[in-house]
Amino acid sequence: MVSHVSVWLWEKRLKGFRNVYASRCRVSLFLIDDTEVRIGGSSAWFFIAYEPLERRILGMWLSWTRNQLVVERFLRELVKRFGRHPVYADGGSHYLAACRGLGLDSDAMWG
């Protein structure tokens, strides 16, 4: 588990955890994962998007909830910055619903 102090320090360094980076790399797909972190005794969800071929972090997102709306908002920011690409995730229903809501290709979604 990550302590709430370390999350707070990283948030200060990155000026918020809702960042999508303006990276100048070729993006072939979005590899997305989430993990639960504890902040001040409460559960929060840390999302990360990664481009595996270029080995670059494309974005990070911190939310108090993990649902379709949160994932959709994160994916919308990624698509706006990097264009439409296949999404690979762990198969959570919130990812599938968000990708369908944004009209992303569901054939290549769960690798």
N, C-alpha and C positions, 0 to 999 in steps of 0.2 A: 504494500500500500504506500501511496505517496502522502506525505504529511501536508496538512493545510498550509503550513508555513512555506514549504517549498513551492507549492502551487501559487501562493500569494507572491513570493519573490519572482517566479517566472512571469507571472502576470504583469508585475511592475516592469520587468525588463522588456517584455514584448508589447507593452502598452495595451493590454487586453488580450484575451485568448480567442477573440473572434477575428482572426486574421486569415486572409487568403493572400498569398504572396504573389508579387509580380515577377516571378521567376522567368528567366529567358531560356527555358529548356523545352525540348520537344516533348510533348505529352502524348502518349499512346493510349493510356488508360488511367483511371482513378482507382487506386487500391485504398479502400477506406476501412478503418476499424475504430472501435470505441472501447473504452474501459471505464469502470466505475472508480472514482476517487472520493476520498472523504475530506471535506472541508469544514472545519469547525464542528465536527460531529454530524454533519449532514452529507448525504450522498449527492454527488454531482457526476456528470458524464463528460469525459474528454474524448473528442473525436479528432482523428488525424487522417489526412489524405496524403498519399505518397505516390510518386511516379517511380516504379521499380526499375525501369530500364536506365533512366538517368540518375537514379538514386537521389531524388530530391523530395523534400517535404513541400507539398503544395499549399497546405493550409492546416490550421488547427482551430478547434471550436470547443468551448466549454459551456455546458448547459446544465441547469438543474433538473432537466427532464430528458428522457430518451424516447422520442416518438417520431412519427412520420413528419410532423411539421418542422421539428428541429433539423432532421436529416434533409428535408426538402430545402430548407433555407440555406444550409451549408452547401448542398449540391448546386443550388442556383448561383451562389457566389462563385463556385469553382467553374461552372459552365460559362458564366459571364466573363471570367478572366482567361480561361484556357480553351473554351469551345466545348462542343459535345464529344464525349468519349465514353467508351464502355466503362461500367462500374463493377468492380469486383469487391465483394464484402463477404462476411461470414454467414450470410443467409438469413439474417434477422428479418422478421416481417416488416419492421419499420423501414428497412432499406428497400425492400421490394415495392412497398406502397409508395415511397417517395420517388423512386425511379419511374414507376408507372405514372404518377402524378405529373412528372416533368416530361414524360414521353421519351425517356431514354430506352435504348435497345435492351429488352429483357432477355434476349437469346444469349448474350455474352455476359450476363450479369454475375453469375455465380460460378467462378472458376475453380 
